[in-house]
């Protein structure tokens, strides 16, 4: 999976969690969790769904990288 595909997957999963998400308002390097008002359960759902769809393991140590769209996509691109 390349960076562009990973970014599309992250946006797809986030849209499932926050259906009203407007990604045109969120810069790639901004913490989207605050913007989308995600709580800790939403983050766990994100991790679970990304892991299921990519087959890659995402550990708690990786959570800081999931704070931005760019970081999330980079993590997935590296591991798949």
N, C-alpha and C positions, 0 to 999 in steps of 0.2 A: 504494500500500500504506500503510495506516495503522499506527500504533504497535502496536496489538493484534495485527494480522495479522503484522507483522514479528517480534514477540516469539514468536508461535506458530511461525513458520518457524525462528527461531533455536533454539528448544527442540527442534523436530523434527529438525533437522540434528545438534544436539548428542546427541540420543538415538541417532542412527545411529552416531555416533563413540564414545559412551560409553553403551552400552545399559542399564546399571544406574543411570543418572543419576536422582536424586530431586530434582526442582526445588522441592519443598515445603521442602527444607532449605537452599535457596540464595536469599538475599535478592536483589532485582533490582539493587542497587547494590554487591554483593560480587563480588570477582574469582573467577569460577567456574572458571578454569583450574586453580587450586590445589585447590579443592574436588573437582573431577572428575579431578584428576591428569592433565591434558592436557599433552603435550609439544609441542615445536615442530612436529613432523610433524602432530599432531592439529590444531594451529592452522592450518597450511597447508591441510589437508583441509577445515576449516571455511570458510576464505576461498574456496576453490575451489567448494565446493558452494553457498555463499550467492551467489556471483557467477553461477554457472550458473543457479540457480533464479530469480534476480531480474533478471539481465541488467545489473546495475550493477557498475562497476569498484570494486574494493577494493584500494587501494594499501598499501604497507608503512607509510606515514605514518598510515594509518587503524587499524593494529593496536592501539594503545593504547585506542581507543574500543571495541574488541571484547572488552575485558577483563571487562565486566559484561554481564548480560542487558539491562539498561536502555540502556546505551551502544550495544550491538549493534543493538537494535531501533530506536533513534533514528537511527543511521547509515543503516540500510536504509530507514526511512520517509522520510528526507530525500532519498534518491537514487532512489526509485522512484515 
